[in-house]
């Protein structure tokens, strides 16, 4: 477990976001996930290291945004997760579910699967 101040702050934001989402406070959860991602990206700039759970943070952000009706924000979050880990199945699955729920499954998903 990484106990650097940035890792602790990241874990705190992620824990708060998860709790907020479990209570249905999806806008607030999206904000907290965004802050956790911001902390991790700042850490990455200075150390050139990526926290291993950052793609999952993007997926959780996408789910929270999808639940608030922000389809485009959710798609971007899933795409960001995929760009960090191209083998992250959960990101592809959530992206497909988001497209499907908005009636864009066939037309949009093809571009992601051919990458």
KAPE-V553079 format. One record per backbone hydrogen bond with DSSP energy under -1.0 kcal/mol. CO is the residue of the C=O (numbers start at 1). NH is the residue of the N-H. If there is no record, write none. Layout:
co=CO nh=NH
co=CO nh=NH
This chain:
co=4 nh=8
co=5 nh=9
co=6 nh=10
co=7 nh=11
co=8 nh=12
co=9 nh=13
co=10 nh=14
co=11 nh=15
co=12 nh=16
co=13 nh=17
co=14 nh=18
co=15 nh=19
co=16 nh=20
co=17 nh=21
co=18 nh=22
co=19 nh=23
co=20 nh=25
co=21 nh=24
co=24 nh=26
co=25 nh=29
co=26 nh=30
co=27 nh=31
co=28 nh=32
co=29 nh=33
co=30 nh=34
co=31 nh=35
co=32 nh=36
co=33 nh=37
co=34 nh=38
co=35 nh=39
co=36 nh=40
co=37 nh=41
co=38 nh=42
co=39 nh=43
co=40 nh=44
co=41 nh=45
co=42 nh=46
co=43 nh=47
co=44 nh=48
co=51 nh=54
co=53 nh=57
co=54 nh=58
co=55 nh=59
co=56 nh=60
co=57 nh=61
co=58 nh=62
co=59 nh=63
co=60 nh=64
co=61 nh=65
co=62 nh=66
co=63 nh=67
co=65 nh=70
co=66 nh=69
co=69 nh=71
co=70 nh=74
co=71 nh=75
co=72 nh=76
co=73 nh=77
co=74 nh=78
co=75 nh=79
co=76 nh=80
co=77 nh=81
co=78 nh=82
co=79 nh=83
co=80 nh=84
co=81 nh=85
co=85 nh=88
co=87 nh=89
co=88 nh=92
co=89 nh=93
co=90 nh=94
co=91 nh=95
co=92 nh=96
co=93 nh=97
co=94 nh=98
co=95 nh=99
co=96 nh=100
co=97 nh=101
co=99 nh=104
co=100 nh=103
co=104 nh=108
co=105 nh=109
co=109 nh=113
co=110 nh=114
